[in-house]
Amino acid sequence: MIIIGEKINGTRKTVAKAIRDRDADFIKELAKSQEEAGSSYLDVNAGTAPVREPEDMRWLVKNIQEASELPLCLDSANPEALRIGLETVKQVSLINSLSGEQSRIDGILPLVREFDVELIILALDDNGIPETCEGRLEIIHKLIQLAKAEGLSEKKIYIDPLITAISTGTENAKLAFKTIKAIKEAYPQTHITGGLSNISFGMPLRPTINRFFMAMAIQMGMDSAII
């Protein structure tokens, strides 16, 4: 199971404060604790304003790499922040993420060829998240072909079917399972990942829901999770 540790995210108040105060020890401890807990990758999301995000990304990557040798998952919609991160990392990284939104295609896809990265693909486009498995697969097919045209093999592609909360739709778990299974059948060499805790948002007993959902998602073909 490929675990992407998600705690170094500037949308969390404690991380935002550490970035603002340049508290390197706090960031390094987060990196170490996630590595010790079994992470395969460390997600790096500065979550700051676009004008300062590139430099914040550089600072985060530098300090994380002083504490951990794990590969990084650079998480941003800002191509310049991703570029700075990719120029700073010491090893091949994972980009989180490419969607069917034209701005993402134009800004992020060129980095795939230039830096020979691994890539997370999201099943959404400028019209939002499709409500059907078929709609999500249509976007995934398009993005995989674009990634392949940039020289990326299926083994370097992670597909996020977009796990959505059962609190907002009782069929959302079933939709996720159906989409995961369909992706694995169509692209058996790709990895399937996603934000695990999304499934239980707004619900009681969230850890229990997450565990049961994960067990069933693995049976459908999921081999990675952002946790």
Secondary structure per residue as TSV (DSSP state, phi and psi in degrees):
chain	resnum	aa	ss	phi	psi
A	1	M	-	360.0	127.5
A	2	I	E	-93.2	110.3
A	3	I	E	-101.5	125.2
A	4	I	E	-105.1	108.0
A	5	G	E	-73.1	126.6
A	6	E	-	-107.6	11.6
A	7	K	-	-75.9	-21.5
A	8	I	-	-86.6	79.2
A	9	N	B	-137.8	120.8
A	10	G	T	-67.1	-7.7
A	11	T	T	-78.1	-12.0
A	12	R	S	-84.1	134.1
A	13	K	H	-58.7	-41.8
A	14	T	H	-67.7	-36.0
A	15	V	H	-72.3	-41.4
A	16	A	H	-57.9	-41.5
A	17	K	H	-65.7	-41.2
A	18	A	H	-63.7	-39.6
A	19	I	H	-65.2	-46.3
A	20	R	H	-62.6	-41.3
A	21	D	H	-88.4	-2.1
A	22	R	T	54.8	48.5
A	23	D	-	-87.3	84.5
A	24	A	H	-63.9	-35.7
A	25	D	H	-62.3	-38.7
A	26	F	H	-63.6	-46.4
A	27	I	H	-64.8	-41.9
A	28	K	H	-63.7	-38.4
A	29	E	H	-66.5	-39.1
A	30	L	H	-61.7	-40.9
A	31	A	H	-64.4	-47.4
A	32	K	H	-62.0	-45.2
A	33	S	H	-65.5	-35.6
A	34	Q	H	-72.5	-35.9
A	35	E	H	-64.3	-44.3
A	36	E	H	-64.9	-28.3
A	37	A	T	-80.6	-5.9
A	38	G	T	110.9	13.1
A	39	S	-	-65.1	145.9
A	40	S	S	-95.7	-34.7
A	41	Y	E	-131.7	157.4
A	42	L	E	-114.4	119.3
A	43	D	E	-73.3	138.5
A	44	V	E	-126.9	108.2
A	45	N	B	-130.8	108.6
A	46	A	-	-69.2	-39.3
A	47	G	-	63.8	24.2
A	48	T	-	-104.2	176.6
A	49	A	-	-59.7	145.5
A	50	P	T	-52.5	-35.2
A	51	V	T	-68.0	-28.1
A	52	R	T	-109.1	-9.8
A	53	E	H	-59.9	-42.4
A	54	P	H	-55.8	-45.9
A	55	E	H	-70.7	-34.0
A	56	D	H	-66.1	-37.8
A	57	M	H	-63.7	-43.6
A	58	R	H	-58.6	-46.6
A	59	W	H	-62.9	-43.9
A	60	L	H	-62.2	-49.3
A	61	V	H	-59.7	-45.5
A	62	K	H	-58.1	-47.4
A	63	N	H	-73.3	-37.4
A	64	I	H	-61.8	-42.1
A	65	Q	H	-70.7	-19.5
A	66	E	H	-75.9	-18.6
A	67	A	H	-107.3	-20.8
A	68	S	-	-147.8	147.1
A	69	E	-	-100.3	7.4
A	70	L	S	-66.2	147.4
A	71	P	-	-66.3	155.8
A	72	L	E	-108.9	150.4
A	73	C	E	-110.6	102.2
A	74	L	E	-81.2	118.6
A	75	D	E	-116.8	103.8
A	76	S	-	-167.0	152.9
A	77	A	S	-95.4	1.2
A	78	N	-	-97.7	107.6
A	79	P	H	-57.1	-35.5
A	80	E	H	-68.2	-39.3
A	81	A	H	-64.8	-40.6
A	82	L	H	-63.7	-42.7
A	83	R	H	-59.8	-47.0
A	84	I	H	-60.2	-43.0
A	85	G	H	-61.4	-43.8
A	86	L	H	-67.1	-31.8
A	87	E	H	-74.2	-19.8
A	88	T	H	-96.2	-28.7
A	89	V	-	-66.1	155.0
A	90	K	S	-96.2	-12.4
A	91	Q	S	-144.1	170.1
A	92	V	-	-56.4	133.8
A	93	S	-	-115.1	173.9
A	94	L	E	-111.4	130.4
A	95	I	E	-94.7	131.4
A	96	N	E	-123.0	93.9
A	97	S	E	-166.9	172.6
A	98	L	E	-109.2	126.1
A	99	S	E	-115.0	179.9
A	100	G	E	-81.8	3.5
A	101	E	-	-66.9	131.2
A	102	Q	H	-60.1	-35.6
A	103	S	H	-63.5	-36.1
A	104	R	H	-70.4	-42.6
A	105	I	H	-59.3	-46.4
A	106	D	H	-67.6	-36.7
A	107	G	H	-91.1	-31.9
A	108	I	H	-102.5	-36.7
A	109	L	H	-58.3	-39.6
A	110	P	H	-60.2	-27.6
A	111	L	H	-69.1	-25.6
A	112	V	H	-61.6	-48.6
A	113	R	H	-68.7	-44.0
A	114	E	H	-63.9	-38.6
A	115	F	H	-110.3	-0.2
A	116	D	T	52.3	54.7
A	117	V	-	-95.8	171.1
A	118	E	E	-89.0	161.4
A	119	L	E	-144.6	133.2
A	120	I	E	-94.6	130.2
A	121	I	E	-108.9	132.2
A	122	L	E	-103.4	139.7
A	123	A	E	-85.4	59.8
A	124	L	E	-148.6	159.9
A	125	D	E	-141.8	-161.1
A	126	D	T	-64.5	-15.1
A	127	N	T	-93.3	1.5
A	128	G	B	99.9	-157.9
A	129	I	-	-94.0	118.6
A	130	P	-	-59.9	147.2
A	131	E	S	-90.1	0.5
A	132	T	S	-125.5	156.9
A	133	C	H	-60.4	-42.6
A	134	E	H	-62.2	-40.8
A	135	G	H	-64.5	-39.1
A	136	R	H	-69.0	-39.6
A	137	L	H	-64.8	-35.1
A	138	E	H	-59.6	-43.7
A	139	I	H	-66.3	-44.2
A	140	I	H	-60.4	-44.2
A	141	H	H	-56.5	-46.8
A	142	K	H	-61.9	-46.0
A	143	L	H	-70.3	-35.6
A	144	I	H	-64.6	-40.8
A	145	Q	H	-64.6	-39.0
A	146	L	H	-64.9	-41.5
A	147	A	H	-65.8	-40.9
A	148	K	H	-63.8	-36.2
A	149	A	H	-64.7	-22.7
A	150	E	T	-90.5	7.1
A	151	G	T	94.4	8.9
A	152	L	-	-88.0	130.8
A	153	S	-	-83.9	159.6
A	154	E	G	-60.3	-29.7
A	155	K	G	-65.8	-19.4
A	156	K	G	-99.3	7.9
A	157	I	E	-106.9	130.9
A	158	Y	E	-111.2	130.3
A	159	I	E	-110.4	127.3
A	160	D	E	-103.7	108.3
A	161	P	-	-73.3	-5.5
A	162	L	-	71.2	90.9
A	163	I	-	-79.5	124.3
A	164	T	-	-119.8	157.9
A	165	A	-	-68.0	136.9
A	166	I	T	-71.0	-15.1
A	167	S	T	-71.3	-20.1
A	168	T	T	-105.1	-7.0
A	169	G	-	-169.6	118.0
A	170	T	T	-67.9	-16.7
A	171	E	T	-96.2	3.7
A	172	N	H	-64.9	-35.3
A	173	A	H	-67.0	-43.8
A	174	K	H	-62.5	-39.0
A	175	L	H	-62.9	-41.5
A	176	A	H	-62.1	-45.9
A	177	F	H	-60.8	-45.0
A	178	K	H	-62.0	-41.4
A	179	T	H	-69.2	-41.9
A	180	I	H	-59.0	-47.6
A	181	K	H	-61.6	-42.7
A	182	A	H	-66.1	-39.3
A	183	I	H	-62.1	-46.1
A	184	K	H	-64.2	-34.8
A	185	E	H	-70.3	-38.5
A	186	A	H	-79.0	-35.6
A	187	Y	-	-134.5	73.9
A	188	P	T	-63.9	-20.5
A	189	Q	T	-88.4	-10.4
A	190	T	S	-79.9	163.7
A	191	H	E	-97.9	154.9
A	192	I	E	-122.9	125.1
A	193	T	-	-132.0	-175.1
A	194	G	-	162.0	164.1
A	195	G	B	-76.1	102.8
A	196	L	G	-59.3	-45.7
A	197	S	G	-71.5	-10.0
A	198	N	G	-58.4	-33.4
A	199	I	G	-61.5	-31.3
A	200	S	G	-104.3	6.5
A	201	F	T	-57.3	131.3
A	202	G	T	81.8	5.6
A	203	M	-	-112.3	156.4
A	204	P	S	-76.7	168.5
A	205	L	S	52.6	44.7
A	206	R	H	-59.1	-44.2
A	207	P	H	-58.9	-37.2
A	208	T	H	-66.5	-45.9
A	209	I	H	-60.4	-44.8
A	210	N	H	-58.7	-44.2
A	211	R	H	-65.0	-46.2
A	212	F	H	-66.1	-40.9
A	213	F	H	-62.0	-44.2
A	214	M	H	-61.7	-42.5
A	215	A	H	-59.8	-42.7
A	216	M	H	-72.9	-35.7
A	217	A	H	-64.7	-36.9
A	218	I	H	-61.8	-40.4
A	219	Q	H	-61.9	-31.4
A	220	M	H	-79.1	-16.0
A	221	G	T	127.6	0.0
A	222	M	-	-69.0	131.4
A	223	D	-	-127.1	13.4
A	224	S	E	-153.4	158.7
A	225	A	E	-154.7	145.3
A	226	I	E	-94.9	112.6
A	227	I	-	-127.7	360.0
